[in-house]
Amino acid sequence: MQRGVIQLSTWLNDLLRVGLLEYDFSPESLQELAGRMIDAKLGGIARRIRLLSELQKSDQYWSRDLVHALTRLYLFASNFQKLESLSPLLQQTLLSVAGFTIKKDQLPQDKSVVDHWVPTGITYTQEENLKVRRCWMMGLNSKRVAMLLDFAWGRTDFTQQYAYNEICTGSLVYYPSTFPLRAQLFNPQKQKKQMQSLPAFRSFDIFLLQYAKAFARNPWIGNFPGAFVGVRILHDQGAFNLLDEHETLLPIHGSDNLCWALMAMANREDLQIFGEWNGYELSIFSYLTGGKIHSATSLG
């Protein structure tokens, strides 16, 4: 793994010498480096390298997103080379970024969080024959948020099924990290429990402060979850923003149909919104009203 990290560092240094505008970020160009990362047992880094080819130079935010991704690779490489001198939690975080995952039966069961867990955001993607499901869970009592990451190969289905408005009681265990978000839910039992609201932010300033603290502890954290209440949608100069009670804005990433539909609901006092913040925009996954959670895809 260390040899692979040295190769990654060399590539990053060469990239800076060539220049970002001159370098070829096509899949064919990046495939060799990604293959070397896989050979070095750095599957997570190989995936991050392949994702660079999906960034389009025609996008106005291409340089921003590319520098953001390369910075995370640099932070990983510079820290991994001194792995043995780092704290155990930071070591676990870096190994997770590298692609090493602790087996379910090795997770620390004594640190489990027992609660009523509500699915608030469910997404599916597919990478060749591998199906990937990301499910955000929120604890009604603990107010903890966790991301369940599950895989299914070929025609097989996921072992456990989750759906909006199906509350599960179970023991949730986080994977060790400097800021834990990914977790496993053990022995989930579906409950006939009524849900009126979710633990949610009323102030974007408080939410962004929490994000900043999380990012400082784990800069590879990816997208950050958040539920919001007392908000409405603002449309101005062709862009949509989420507006809180203090007139603070969060830019929204999503379809116009979704945003217009949510604008029509904004006068409902019980409207809550759940989504992911990437540091620049909020992607809305679901909304809650009338005690029911609805997928944002149902609105477009």
Buried (B, 14 or more C-beta within 10 A) or exposed (E): BEEBBBBBBEBBEEBEEEEBEEBEBEEEEBBEBBEBBBEBBBBBBBBBBBEBBEBEEEEEEBEEBBEBBBEBBBBBBEBBBEBEEBEEBBBBBBBBBBBBBBEEEEBEEEEBBBBBBBBBBBBEEEEEEEBBBBBBBBBBEBEBBBBBBBEBEEEEEBEEEBEBEBBBBBBBBBBBBBBBBBBBBBEBEEBEEEBEEBBBBEBBEEBBEBBEEBBEBBBBBBBBBBBBBBBBBBEEEEEBBBBBEEEBEBEBBBBEEBBBBBBEBBEEEEBBBBBBBBBEBBBBBBBBBEEEBBBBEEBE
